[in-house]
Amino acid sequence: MDKLNDLRKQIDVIDSQLIQVLSERLKVVDEVGKIKKKLGLKPLDPARWKLVLEKNLRQAESLGLRKEFIKKILDTIHEEALLVEK
């Protein structure tokens, strides 16, 4: 049971790190949005999103993660980023 509790504690730490990284990412997205607004650019850049998605899906696959799983996560993050940029 100690092993199970130790593993759960590790998961809790990793979850906290994920939340922190997402917060940092959205702060950067907010800055990107400000720059795009000044330049008169739209929040969505389809070509950029395609490159980002492809790069991250390749990395996920190389780490043994299911592409479908990572795509869902990235799509959700991207949707939130677009809201922040607006």
C-alpha positions as CSV (number, residue, x, y, z in Angstrom):
1,M,0.0,0.0,0.0
2,D,3.0,2.3,0.6
3,K,4.0,1.9,-3.0
4,L,0.5,2.9,-4.2
5,N,0.5,6.0,-2.0
6,D,4.0,7.0,-3.2
7,L,2.9,6.6,-6.8
8,R,-0.3,8.7,-6.1
9,K,1.9,11.4,-4.6
10,Q,4.0,11.4,-7.7
11,I,0.9,11.8,-9.8
12,D,-0.2,14.7,-7.6
13,V,3.1,16.5,-8.1
14,I,3.1,15.9,-11.8
15,D,-0.5,17.2,-12.0
16,S,0.5,20.3,-10.2
17,Q,3.4,20.8,-12.6
18,L,1.0,20.4,-15.6
19,I,-1.2,23.1,-14.2
20,Q,1.7,25.4,-13.6
21,V,3.0,24.9,-17.2
22,L,-0.5,25.5,-18.6
23,S,-0.7,28.8,-16.7
24,E,2.7,29.9,-18.0
25,R,1.7,28.9,-21.5
26,L,-1.5,31.0,-21.4
27,K,0.5,34.0,-20.1
28,V,2.7,33.8,-23.2
29,V,-0.4,33.4,-25.3
30,D,-1.9,36.5,-23.8
31,E,1.3,38.4,-24.9
32,V,1.0,36.9,-28.4
33,G,-2.6,38.1,-28.5
34,K,-1.6,41.6,-27.6
35,I,1.0,41.7,-30.4
36,K,-1.4,40.2,-32.9
37,K,-4.0,42.8,-32.0
38,K,-1.5,45.7,-32.5
39,L,-0.5,44.2,-35.9
40,G,-4.2,43.6,-36.9
41,L,-3.7,39.8,-37.1
42,K,-6.4,37.3,-36.4
43,P,-6.0,35.0,-33.4
44,L,-6.0,31.9,-35.5
45,D,-3.1,31.2,-37.9
46,P,-4.0,27.9,-39.5
47,A,-0.6,27.3,-41.0
48,R,1.1,27.9,-37.6
49,W,-1.4,25.7,-35.8
50,K,-0.8,22.9,-38.4
51,L,2.9,23.0,-37.8
52,V,2.6,23.0,-34.0
53,L,0.2,20.1,-34.1
54,E,2.3,18.0,-36.4
55,K,5.5,18.7,-34.4
56,N,3.8,17.8,-31.1
57,L,2.1,14.7,-32.5
58,R,5.5,13.4,-33.8
59,Q,7.0,14.0,-30.4
60,A,4.1,12.3,-28.7
61,E,4.4,9.3,-30.9
62,S,8.2,9.0,-30.3
63,L,7.4,8.9,-26.6
64,G,4.9,6.1,-27.0
65,L,1.8,8.3,-26.5
66,R,-1.3,7.8,-28.5
67,K,-1.7,10.5,-31.1
68,E,-5.5,10.6,-30.6
69,F,-5.0,11.3,-26.9
70,I,-2.4,14.1,-27.4
71,K,-4.5,15.6,-30.2
72,K,-7.5,16.0,-27.9
73,I,-5.3,17.7,-25.3
74,L,-3.7,20.0,-27.8
75,D,-7.0,20.9,-29.4
76,T,-8.4,21.8,-26.0
77,I,-5.3,23.9,-25.1
78,H,-5.6,25.6,-28.5
79,E,-9.2,26.4,-28.0
80,E,-8.4,28.1,-24.7
81,A,-5.5,29.9,-26.3
82,L,-7.8,31.4,-29.0
83,L,-10.2,32.6,-26.3
84,V,-7.3,34.2,-24.4
85,E,-5.9,35.8,-27.6
86,K,-9.3,37.4,-28.3
